[in-house]
Amino acid sequence: MRVGKAEVLRIEEYHGLGFPPQAFLPDWEDTLVQKHLHWMVPRHYVPDEGRLVGSIHSWLIKLPNLTVLVDTCSGNHKHRPDNPFFSMKNSSYLENLLAAGVDPDEVDYVFCTHLHIDHAGWNTRLVDGRWVPTFRNAKYVVSRNEFERLVSDPNPSQDHLNLIVDTIQPIIDSKQWLLIDTPFQLCDELYIEASPGHTSEHCHVTLSSGGERAVFSGDIVHHPIQVHIPTWNSSACSVPLQAIRTRMQVLESLSETDTWLMPVHFARPFCCKVGKPQDGGFECIMD
Ligand SMILES: [Zn+2]
């Protein structure tokens, strides 16, 4: 799709069945979902399987003089014992990137909205038994506070310890991290702001070009039902009340403007616009 002068491409790692709804959205109630089944089934929810449908993808923003990749999925060959779904993947993500006409060496900036395992994985890849930066010429942009949150966690999970070794440290060694304080203007068209809640230091980036706008929202929302019912957090949201506040604020601001919402985990068509408030939430306009 085009947003002003920018071309925006989706680079897929995974699209298909995801987690059971009650496990991923703990407040899920079948009775509240009933009136949404007509648009959710089967593209976003498969009741017969008891599974949500989701995606893991990057958004690639091609500006006239700059190529920016937003979030980098799970990566291949990474050992994630706490989260088998994201562990030891062997996806064709890099082939998908090349098929989109982008050589990894052409990427100028990689922006991670946060440093969860499914948003930073392709920061590195395994070459001859060593983890090396996938994007050799890029600066890897992340909130300084998000970086500190991860590396100074007093109680890290095994997945986080592994993430630091295979994904964070190689980019420290190559001196490619660009740690930022928010808000941060990355270039004329891209503005990064804090959106705490999913992690305490989560950020998102707004693309503005030619009078058009798109918000690359990371994990502010995971599933389109959360546009209709923004008080439902995912089980992975670490500051729940703040996550709800941020989700409400961002959706409210999008509902007042003609702006694309570009999350990382929505199934096809992968993005939406946010319509008028209704029943405590917002209309989710996908087609
Ligand atoms: Zn995620």
Residues whose N, C-alpha, C, O or C-beta is under 5 A from the ligand:
A	BS01	ZN	D118 D219
